[in-house]
């Protein structure tokens, strides 16, 4: 059986790209590590935010839909929350930081861990989970959040489905084990020695969700490059319509929609974001895969305005000098 150690990235649909970057960089302190385009819709940006070098397991990514602006509707078959890992000692820092930016939040305890829950400007639901854990990659030394308080990467995701059992079967197929339950929430974990190993399932009576601004497009799990095709075959044997591997320039991906309706991706850790940019200049320019370079002029003309200076001055937070 081919297994995943955990999350690779999570991709959502946002609205205005400058507002999106303002929230995920200036408020949450993630680095814009790659600005490229949706390979399947080159009129749309694909923006990646992660740690200092975009380590797999730290990246939340966005397709900003500015032309249609079609709002999504949350429902069954969608990701309800994307949870990030932060140090347990940083709780007061993050509560003050959110308040200083007028971000409304709610406080929870889940499986004995403190959680801050809020929404981004488009209504997508990030969470901060406070716990002990090791950073999987590298800090962003020039970021707006002090290194000791930075988001370290993913903690996990919460998937809302009409019936949990079929989704649970696929999770177990790819290496997740049921480890706990609390209320209507059932937790699955790969048990790998890294962050981003958790998937929580909750059942909902809502109708199937509608994709659009404010919803998560897909959840990507990491798979070793030399095991990807074997995993594709196992997913097909389980009855899923898994794609062949697709070259996404920074990783290779296969896709399959699980029985509950959530689109799963299984992406390789290589070659990574430094294949076409130096680490110190990640995210500073529009990068395109070589098969789209001949169309650069047309692509740039069709993209919405996105004037983003990663080195601009930022307003200090309530806890910064």
ABEGO torsion letter per residue (X at the ends): XBBBAEBABBBBBBBBAAAAAAAAAAAAGBBBABBBBBAABAABBBBBBBBAAGBBGABBBBBBBAAAGBBBBBBBGBBABBBBBBBAAAAAAAAAAAAAAGBBBBBBBBGGBBBBBBBBAAGBBBBBBBBBEBBABBBBAABABBAAABBAEBAEBBBBBABAAAAAAAAAAAGBBBABBBEABBBBBAGBBBBGABBBBBBBABBBBBBEBGBBABBBBBBBAAAAAAAAAAAAAAGBBBBBBBBAGABBBBBBBBAAGBBBBBBBAOAEAAAABBAAABGABBBBBAAAAAAAAAAAAABBBBBBBAABBBBBBAABX
